[in-house]
Amino acid sequence: MATIEHWIGGEFTAGSGNRTGPVFNPATGRQQHDVVLATDADVNAAVCAAHTAFESWGQASLSKRTKVMFNFRELVNARVKEIAELVSDEHGKVLSDAAGEVQRGLEVIEFACGIPQLLKGEYSDQASTGVDVFSFREPLGVCVGITPFNFPAMVPMWMYPVAIACGNTFVLKPSERDPSASNYMAELLKEAGLPDGVFNVVHGDKTAVDALLHHPDVAAVSFVGSTPIARYIYEQGNAHGKRVQALGGAKNHAIILPDADLEFAAGHLTAAAFGSAGERCMAISAAVAVGGAGDALVDLVNRKANEVKVGSGRDGASEMGPVVTAAAKQRIEGLIDSGEREGAKVTVDGRGLRVPGFEDGFFVGPTVLDQVEPSMEVYREEVFGPVLSVVRTDTVDAAIDLINSNPYGNGTAIFTSSGEAARRFQRGVKVGMIGINVPIPVPMAYYSFGGWKDSLFGDKHVHGPEGVSFYTRAKVVTARWPHVSHAYDASLHFPTSS
């Protein structure tokens, strides 16, 4: 059984410890690899390699940095199939979905290729007599990414292309459940011409995370994952003097008005709830049917949910694959059980699904729960599985109040043909990303991704303009070049312009 190693200083290494973790194929339910789990010494080696590399990379020209990014973009674009296969085999999602996440990551690489324009400073000539003022942004140093299992290619690519293009070096700690894509990207970055030590990968669990949070040479930490861990990352990182952006969990709602095209809405709800087996931080997990939309909507969603083809991610006919682990399957089915016990009506039941030829796989079929109440556990919890809860309200305002009372504020959507209702919705909800007749409103790379409330800790969203701001800091220079023969009177008063 192959062992997946760290990537430190431009080469693979087994590190200094003897702990490993299993990497499963979720479709078969069988272990396919071991992954080494980092010790404090391994983390220190990666950070030291990045710290040393920063001495030269932080001074590299914009043209050199962008050349690497352009090369990397071409390599990733040429290897989409290979990357998607790695993702599918370890995460379980179908190949088309895995290729889609690589494409969304490519968009961030393309954004990073334009870093010279994004790092241009400002200049004020003759701000005072003989005095000019100008500003520019500098890289921070060693930056860290701690990323989740659900997008093993895309979410890291939200971080390191921007950080590296800005002149930082990077240590990535991907999920130990599906680590191979990160190692493959490390090899492609080296092939693209990135100097050794600029990008490093350490695999591990809480030991590795804590070592990164405590290391004195780490300047900034980016995180995507659950809210409890995001809060921990934010608090620990700040306590140790790091700049932190920590994106947490979600409970994404879509409200459906009676004037919506219900066939259109039901199709998009089905895709948004069950795509990638619901293991998306932007998945729609709660459909809020307003007024008379409920019964017809549930009938349509039931039909479409029953039509979803569930199977191995490698099967081209599959539309939805397994969930990532046996524990995830057990937890999701337990929440469905809880909803049923508390009075929700299970109109489509994905529990106990067996896929022929993959009887040991971690499959949960599309599930629809109707008549869900906000007090129910299946509503309160982030299910992170293929479960759509249907909640009913009488009015748009009641639906907005329901969304705003939820502790999460990641993404939301409205389906309607009313511009007035859509505008009232987009201004009224306390959520970071909003879709209007778009169920998964993930912004393009030249915007920034992030939620509100318990979905984000820190004041900067990831990638886009706010990503550039996060990975750099400003310097402002006030300069005077007096003529050698001209005398300037100095003053003990506070300086002012004149």
Secondary structure by P-SEA (a helix, b strand, c coil): cbbbbbbcccccccccccbbbbbbccccccccbbbbbbcaaaaaaaaaaaaaaacccccccaaaaaaaaaaaaaaaaacaaaaaaaaaacccccaaaaaaaaaaaaaaaaaaaaccccccccccccccccbbbbcccccccbbbbbbcccccccccccccaaaaaacccccccccccccaaaaaaaaaaaaaccccccbbbbbbcaaaaaaaaacccccbbbbbccaaaaaaaaaaaaaaccbbbbbbbbbbbbbbccccaaaaaaaaaaaaaccccccccccccbbbbcccccaaaaaaaaaaaaaccccccccccccbbbcccaaaaaaaaaaaaaaaaacccccccccccccccccccccccbbbbcccccccccccccccccbbbbbbbccaaaaaaaaaacccccccccccccaaaaaaaaacccccbbbcccccccccccccccccccccccccccccaaaaaaabbbbbbbbbbccccbbbbbbccccccc
